[in-house]
Amino acid sequence: MLLYAVLVFNLYTICYGYIDIGKYLKVCDRNSDEANDCIAEAVQDGIAAMAGGIEEMGVPSIDPYHQKELRAEYNNNQISAKMNMKDIYVHGLKGAKVHSARLRADEDKFHLEVDLTSPRVFVTGQYHGEGRYNSLKIAAKGSFNSTMSISIILEYNIFYLHN
């Protein structure tokens, strides 16, 4: 979910054209010896900036993050399952801690990795699921809640196209 929020922020930044990005994120010089530390700090600042959303850019809140609906389906030979989830709320993403960032950039390519953890994330919602193993059918529905800690490595690869 945090990855989704970061991607949404990046997409809005690109689509809106010129934005005073320095208002929300620290701007880093990719050629600096301290670029990795600067980027880690910028991502940490970005999480804080997006926690409540950025209204002027249309970026929704990431804490709590709301997903109206999510569907998943699995089929493998004799096993199949479908899961529909609704009104999913995720709390605790603003507590994410950026541990490090690694940047490799040249004229045509940009590769960035960011390591982060979030010690306590709460997820709630409604679900309806059904599955089958051979002729055995299973169905369930109700509410769910989960508390977890997460550790993520976000990886971005951007290639510049030249005419």
trRosetta pair geometry for C-beta under 8 A, 3 or more apart (Angstrom, degrees):
i j d omega theta_ij theta_ji phi_ij phi_ji
1 4 5.4 -48 -153 31 36 116
1 5 6.6 36 149 -19 65 102
1 62 7.6 144 142 -158 96 92
1 65 5.4 143 171 94 126 160
1 67 7.4 -108 -119 -42 112 126
1 90 5.1 77 134 21 172 175
1 93 6.6 -109 103 -83 111 138
2 5 5.5 -52 -150 35 36 112
2 6 6.4 35 153 -17 67 104
2 47 7.7 -5 -152 -118 112 109
2 62 6.9 73 -117 -174 62 132
2 93 5.2 174 -86 -148 97 118
2 96 6.1 95 -123 -69 151 156
2 116 7.5 -115 130 90 155 136
2 118 7.0 170 -51 -29 146 140
2 150 7.7 168 3 100 129 148
2 152 6.5 -175 66 26 127 164
2 154 7.9 -102 110 -67 101 125
3 6 5.8 -56 -148 38 31 109
3 7 6.2 30 153 -18 65 108
3 152 6.8 -147 -52 -175 102 147
3 154 5.7 172 -108 -110 93 105
4 7 5.8 -58 -148 38 29 111
4 8 6.3 32 153 -22 65 105
4 65 8.0 112 78 -168 117 145
5 8 5.6 -50 -147 33 31 113
5 9 6.5 34 153 -20 63 103
5 50 5.9 132 165 145 117 145
5 62 4.0 50 -134 -105 156 125
5 65 6.4 -97 -67 -106 124 132
5 93 7.0 105 10 154 157 156
6 9 5.6 -51 -151 34 33 114
6 10 6.5 33 151 -18 64 104
6 43 7.7 3 -123 -146 129 98
6 46 7.3 71 -120 127 87 132
6 50 7.9 -156 -86 15 52 169
6 154 6.6 -3 68 -138 161 157
7 10 5.6 -53 -148 37 34 112
7 11 6.2 35 153 -20 66 106
8 11 5.6 -54 -146 37 31 112
8 12 6.3 31 156 -18 65 105
8 59 6.3 133 126 -136 106 86
8 60 7.3 -30 139 34 157 88
9 12 6.0 -55 -148 37 28 109
9 13 6.4 32 153 -22 62 107
9 46 6.6 119 146 -177 165 117
9 50 5.8 -73 -78 -87 133 138
9 54 7.7 83 -121 17 94 132
9 59 5.6 41 -99 -128 72 139
10 13 5.6 -56 -152 33 31 114
10 14 6.5 26 154 -15 66 106
11 14 5.9 -57 -150 38 32 108
11 15 6.0 21 158 -13 68 113
12 15 5.8 -60 -136 44 29 106
12 16 5.8 21 168 -14 67 114
12 54 7.9 156 111 73 156 122
12 57 5.0 89 154 163 135 110
12 58 6.2 -169 -129 70 130 91
12 59 5.4 -120 16 -71 167 95
13 16 6.5 -60 -138 39 19 103
13 19 5.8 -107 -138 36 71 141
13 21 6.6 48 -141 -98 124 111
13 57 7.6 -3 -73 -155 57 141
16 19 5.4 53 98 -54 123 115
16 57 6.1 -84 -40 -139 162 87
19 23 7.8 -103 158 36 85 114
19 24 8.0 -10 143 13 119 123
19 57 6.8 35 -126 -99 144 119
20 23 4.5 65 108 -16 103 113
21 24 6.2 -72 -164 48 49 94
21 25 5.4 -32 166 48 89 103
21 27 6.2 101 98 -78 109 104
22 25 7.1 -82 -108 70 26 57
22 26 7.6 37 -135 -126 66 27
22 27 5.3 -47 -87 -19 88 116
24 45 7.5 144 153 133 51 101
24 46 6.6 59 146 -114 95 69
24 49 4.4 109 -160 -173 87 162
24 54 6.5 -6 -106 -105 139 145
25 42 4.9 54 -176 -167 98 94
25 45 5.7 138 -127 94 53 114
25 46 4.9 12 -96 -75 106 95
25 49 6.9 -98 -61 9 67 154
26 38 6.4 -134 122 -174 125 83
26 41 5.7 -4 37 109 153 101
26 42 4.1 -121 59 -93 90 84
26 45 5.5 106 -11 26 94 153
27 42 7.4 101 -69 -112 17 134
28 32 6.8 -114 -180 33 83 130
28 35 5.6 111 160 -143 121 68
28 38 3.7 138 -116 123 119 127
28 39 5.3 -88 19 -65 167 69
28 42 5.8 -102 -27 -31 114 143
29 32 4.1 94 81 -28 103 109
29 35 6.5 -103 88 -93 58 94
29 38 7.5 38 34 70 62 170
30 35 5.4 63 -143 -134 34 142
30 103 6.3 -126 -141 144 89 145
30 105 4.8 -32 178 52 139 151
31 35 7.1 129 42 -61 12 132
32 35 4.7 141 66 -57 84 79
32 38 6.6 49 77 -3 139 145
34 37 4.8 -51 -173 47 84 114
34 38 5.5 92 124 -29 88 101
35 38 5.6 -60 -145 39 29 114
35 39 6.2 28 159 -20 67 107
35 103 5.4 -85 130 50 120 138
36 39 5.9 -54 -146 35 29 109
36 40 6.5 31 154 -20 63 104
36 100 6.9 1 165 -174 112 81
36 101 5.1 -178 -163 85 69 79
36 102 5.8 5 -124 -101 120 40
36 103 5.9 -159 -86 13 71 92
37 40 5.7 -52 -149 34 32 113
37 41 6.5 30 153 -15 64 107
37 101 7.7 176 -74 46 15 100
38 41 5.8 -59 -152 39 30 110
38 42 6.2 33 150 -22 66 108
39 42 5.3 -51 -143 36 34 115
39 43 6.4 35 157 -20 66 101
39 101 4.0 -127 97 110 109 156
39 103 5.8 130 -18 -42 160 125
39 112 6.9 -137 179 -144 151 120
39 114 7.4 -124 135 -91 107 104
40 43 6.0 -53 -149 34 29 108
40 44 6.5 31 151 -19 62 107
40 98 4.9 170 -168 134 79 122
40 99 7.4 -87 -147 92 128 23
40 100 5.7 -58 -94 -145 137 24
40 101 4.1 -160 -63 -2 76 106
40 114 7.0 157 -106 -134 67 92
41 44 5.6 -53 -149 36 33 114
41 45 6.3 33 152 -17 66 105
41 98 7.7 -164 -74 80 23 138
42 45 5.7 -53 -147 39 31 111
42 46 6.2 37 150 -25 64 106
43 46 5.3 -51 -147 34 33 117
43 47 6.7 40 153 -23 64 97
43 98 4.9 127 89 -98 112 154
43 101 6.4 148 0 -73 134 133
43 114 5.4 139 -97 -140 174 148
43 116 7.4 -127 130 -62 131 133
44 47 5.9 -48 -155 27 32 111
44 48 6.9 29 149 -13 61 104
44 97 7.5 10 -115 -150 109 42
44 98 4.4 -119 -65 21 91 124
45 48 5.7 -57 -155 38 36 112
45 49 6.2 37 149 -21 69 107
46 49 5.5 -52 -143 37 34 113
46 50 6.1 20 161 -10 67 110
47 50 6.2 -64 -144 44 26 101
47 51 6.6 53 151 -55 61 89
47 62 7.4 -92 -153 77 67 146
47 93 7.3 -137 -160 143 106 85
47 94 6.4 151 153 -133 95 52
47 96 5.4 -121 -151 62 158 113
47 98 7.4 -180 -7 -37 135 108
48 51 5.8 -27 -154 -12 32 119
48 94 6.8 82 -107 -156 49 95
49 54 6.5 20 153 -71 94 115
50 53 6.8 25 -165 -96 55 25
50 54 6.4 -53 -105 -23 61 101
50 59 6.0 -80 -128 141 93 133
50 61 7.6 141 161 -145 65 35
50 62 4.8 40 130 1 105 122
51 61 6.9 1 147 -156 36 81
51 62 6.0 -73 -112 59 34 89
51 63 4.6 -30 -155 41 78 115
51 93 7.5 -178 -116 90 76 88
51 94 3.8 50 -119 -102 121 123
52 61 5.4 -34 -162 -114 27 101
52 63 7.5 -48 -64 65 45 82
53 59 5.6 176 -159 100 66 72
53 60 5.2 -52 -111 -173 114 25
53 61 3.9 -60 -40 -61 99 62
53 62 7.6 153 -69 -9 60 61
54 57 4.5 12 112 37 114 110
54 58 7.7 -10 90 42 78 26
54 59 4.1 32 43 46 94 116
55 58 7.5 32 -171 -72 32 31
60 65 7.6 97 118 -133 110 68
60 66 7.5 -98 164 43 138 89
61 64 6.5 45 119 62 123 44
61 65 6.7 -150 110 -87 73 49
61 66 7.7 50 69 2 98 91
62 65 4.9 -2 -156 -74 47 104
62 93 5.0 -90 144 91 100 141
62 94 7.0 137 92 -63 95 77
63 90 7.7 -77 -107 107 59 79
63 91 6.3 83 -156 -143 79 51
63 92 6.8 -170 -131 26 114 14
63 93 4.8 -149 -73 53 102 87
63 94 3.9 -92 16 -24 166 103
64 89 5.0 -1 174 -169 133 98
64 90 6.3 152 -163 71 75 45
64 91 4.8 -36 -102 -84 95 77
65 89 7.2 148 75 -158 51 47
65 90 4.2 -11 55 56 103 106
65 93 6.1 40 -19 1 120 144
66 87 7.6 -33 -158 -153 96 51
66 88 7.0 143 -158 81 47 58
66 89 5.6 -15 -101 -101 72 71
66 90 7.9 -159 -69 21 30 74
67 70 5.6 26 139 -43 134 108
67 85 7.8 37 101 106 116 108
67 88 4.2 -11 59 63 100 113
67 90 7.5 45 -6 -12 103 106
67 125 7.9 -27 67 -95 95 143
68 86 6.8 -19 163 -150 53 73
68 87 7.1 1 -144 -74 42 44
68 88 7.9 -40 24 26 6 82
69 84 7.1 -21 -163 -170 98 87
69 85 7.0 152 -156 85 49 56
69 86 5.2 -11 -101 -105 75 73
70 84 7.7 156 83 -158 49 44
70 85 4.6 -9 59 60 95 104
70 86 7.9 -167 23 -72 66 35
70 88 6.1 7 1 -11 121 148
71 82 7.5 -17 -168 -169 92 88
71 83 7.1 161 -155 87 47 58
71 84 5.3 -10 -106 -106 82 71
71 85 7.6 -168 -75 24 38 68
72 81 7.9 -1 112 112 93 96
72 82 7.3 162 88 -156 55 44
72 83 4.6 0 57 56 98 102
72 85 8.0 25 2 -1 99 104
73 80 7.9 -9 -175 -170 83 86
73 81 7.2 177 -151 92 45 56
73 82 5.1 -4 -108 -108 82 75
73 83 7.7 -164 -72 24 43 65
74 79 7.2 -27 123 125 106 96
74 80 6.5 173 94 -150 66 44
74 81 4.6 11 51 51 104 93
74 82 7.9 -159 25 -69 65 40
75 79 7.6 166 -149 95 34 60
75 80 4.7 9 -108 -113 72 94
76 79 5.2 -5 65 63 87 98
76 80 7.5 171 27 -78 52 57
78 133 6.3 55 133 -161 96 55
78 134 5.1 3 -178 -69 123 63
79 131 7.4 -4 -171 -177 76 108
79 132 7.2 174 -146 89 37 60
79 133 5.4 1 -104 -105 78 75
80 131 6.4 179 96 -152 52 66
80 132 5.0 6 54 50 91 97
81 129 6.7 5 -175 -175 98 104
81 130 7.1 -179 -147 96 59 42
81 131 3.6 -11 -103 -104 87 105
81 132 7.5 -170 -72 20 56 57
82 129 6.6 179 92 -147 54 61
82 130 5.6 3 53 56 93 81
82 131 7.3 -179 20 -77 55 61
83 127 6.4 -21 -168 -162 94 110
83 128 7.6 158 -154 83 49 45
83 129 4.2 -7 -107 -104 76 104
84 127 6.9 150 84 -155 51 58
84 128 4.9 -8 60 59 101 92
84 129 7.2 -176 24 -76 60 56
85 88 5.6 48 138 -61 116 117
85 125 5.2 51 -180 126 104 141
85 126 6.8 152 -158 82 59 50
85 127 4.8 -22 -101 -99 78 82
85 144 7.7 -55 -127 34 115 129
86 125 6.4 166 78 -177 37 104
86 126 4.8 -22 62 66 89 104
86 127 7.7 175 18 -81 68 36
87 125 5.3 162 89 -139 65 78
87 126 5.5 45 47 11 106 101
88 123 6.6 -8 -169 -169 95 94
88 124 7.3 165 -148 85 49 42
88 125 3.8 -18 -96 -78 62 143
89 123 7.2 166 84 -149 50 47
89 124 5.2 -7 54 57 97 90
89 125 6.6 166 13 -66 64 81
90 93 6.2 50 129 -33 111 113
90 121 6.4 -8 -169 -176 94 104
90 122 7.3 157 -155 82 44 52
90 123 5.2 -8 -103 -101 75 81
91 121 7.1 159 81 -159 49 54
91 122 4.5 -8 57 57 101 102
91 123 7.9 -167 23 -71 68 38
92 95 5.3 -41 -172 25 69 119
92 118 6.0 118 135 165 96 120
92 119 8.0 -116 179 70 119 59
92 120 5.1 -121 -146 104 143 67
92 121 4.1 -163 81 -108 129 49
92 122 5.6 115 -15 10 124 74
93 96 5.8 -7 -177 -28 57 111
93 118 6.0 -43 -125 -121 44 157
93 121 6.5 50 -66 -116 62 108
95 118 5.5 103 86 -153 85 85
95 119 6.2 -80 134 38 125 87
95 120 6.5 -2 81 51 157 80
95 121 8.0 -157 55 -72 112 70
96 116 5.1 33 175 164 109 126
96 117 6.9 171 -150 90 68 31
96 118 4.1 -44 -91 -80 73 97
97 116 6.2 170 83 -155 43 79
97 117 5.5 -11 55 61 93 81
97 118 7.3 159 10 -87 68 45
97 119 7.6 37 0 -26 114 95
98 101 7.0 0 175 -45 119 98
98 114 6.3 -45 -141 -175 106 106
98 115 7.3 113 -164 81 59 55
98 116 4.8 -39 -101 -95 54 104
99 115 4.5 -50 61 101 107 105
99 116 6.2 178 4 -96 81 40
99 117 6.8 47 -33 0 116 95
100 114 7.5 -175 94 -148 48 47
100 115 4.9 22 50 38 83 113
101 112 6.7 -13 -171 -168 100 94
101 113 6.9 164 -155 87 52 53
101 114 4.8 -9 -105 -103 86 77
101 115 7.6 -150 -72 19 42 70
102 112 7.2 158 81 -153 53 46
102 113 4.6 1 52 54 100 100
103 110 7.7 -27 -160 -165 92 77
103 111 7.2 147 -156 84 44 59
103 112 5.3 -6 -104 -105 75 81
104 109 7.5 -8 115 114 91 105
104 110 7.8 160 88 -156 56 33
104 111 4.5 -2 59 58 98 107
104 112 7.9 -161 29 -69 60 44
105 109 7.0 -163 -140 99 45 60
105 110 4.8 12 -114 -115 94 71
105 111 7.2 -163 -71 29 55 60
106 109 5.6 27 47 48 90 83
107 160 7.3 -95 146 51 58 138
108 159 6.3 6 159 -156 81 75
108 160 5.3 -130 -144 50 48 95
108 162 7.6 -71 -110 -20 98 112
109 157 7.3 -27 -162 -164 96 82
109 158 7.3 144 -160 81 48 55
109 159 5.7 -17 -104 -106 71 70
109 160 7.5 -125 -61 11 30 83
110 156 7.3 -22 116 118 93 103
110 157 7.4 148 82 -158 59 37
110 158 4.2 -11 60 60 109 102
110 159 7.7 -160 24 -71 75 30
110 160 7.6 76 -11 -31 103 94
111 155 7.7 -12 -169 -169 83 85
111 156 7.1 169 -150 89 39 62
111 157 5.4 0 -106 -106 79 72
111 158 7.9 -165 -70 26 39 66
112 154 7.8 -8 114 110 91 92
112 155 7.3 167 89 -151 53 42
112 156 4.5 3 55 53 96 106
113 153 6.0 -7 -168 -178 102 99
113 154 7.0 158 -154 82 47 54
113 155 5.1 -7 -103 -103 80 77
113 156 7.8 -165 -71 24 39 67
114 153 7.2 160 77 -157 43 51
114 154 4.5 -5 55 54 98 104
115 151 7.9 -5 -170 -174 85 85
115 152 7.6 167 -150 90 43 51
115 153 5.4 -18 -98 -104 70 78
116 151 7.7 -177 98 -149 41 48
116 152 5.6 -11 65 61 83 92
116 154 7.2 11 16 -5 109 105
117 149 6.9 11 -178 171 101 98
117 150 6.5 173 -153 92 57 55
117 151 4.7 -14 -103 -102 91 72
117 152 7.4 163 -88 18 40 69
118 121 5.2 59 114 -52 124 109
118 149 6.7 -170 92 -156 57 59
118 150 4.9 13 47 51 95 97
119 149 5.1 -23 -156 -124 37 109
120 147 6.7 -16 -159 -170 81 98
120 148 7.9 146 -145 79 37 31
120 149 6.3 -26 -72 -87 41 79
121 147 7.3 155 79 -156 46 49
121 148 5.3 -28 62 68 95 79
121 149 7.0 136 11 -107 88 27
121 150 5.7 11 2 -8 140 112
122 145 7.0 -10 -172 -170 90 95
122 146 7.3 161 -154 84 46 49
122 147 5.4 -16 -100 -101 73 75
123 144 7.6 -9 114 115 91 99
123 145 6.8 165 87 -152 54 48
123 146 4.7 -6 56 56 101 96
123 147 8.0 -173 21 -76 70 31
123 148 7.4 0 3 15 110 108
124 143 7.3 -5 -169 -178 88 99
124 144 6.9 176 -146 92 46 57
124 145 4.5 -5 -101 -103 83 87
124 146 7.9 -176 -72 21 46 62
125 143 7.3 175 97 -152 31 64
125 144 5.9 -9 63 56 73 92
126 141 7.8 17 177 -176 87 85
126 142 7.3 -136 -147 128 69 24
126 143 5.8 -44 -100 -101 63 60
126 144 7.5 151 -110 14 15 80
127 140 7.6 15 109 109 106 92
127 141 6.4 -159 100 -140 60 54
127 142 6.6 -8 57 61 83 53
127 143 7.6 123 16 -129 80 14
127 144 5.4 30 -5 -12 124 121
128 140 7.6 -177 -148 96 41 50
128 141 4.2 3 -108 -107 74 105
129 139 7.0 176 96 -150 53 50
129 140 5.3 -2 60 59 93 87
129 141 7.2 171 20 -78 59 58
130 137 7.1 -7 -172 -174 99 91
130 138 6.7 166 -154 91 53 55
130 139 4.3 -8 -105 -104 90 83
130 140 7.7 171 -79 21 50 57
131 137 7.5 164 88 -155 44 50
131 138 4.9 -9 60 60 88 102
131 139 7.8 176 20 -77 58 46
132 135 7.7 -31 -168 -142 102 12
132 136 6.7 152 -156 82 57 54
132 137 5.3 -18 -102 -103 86 65
132 138 7.2 -175 -78 21 37 74
133 136 4.8 -11 64 61 84 109
133 138 7.7 27 4 -5 92 113
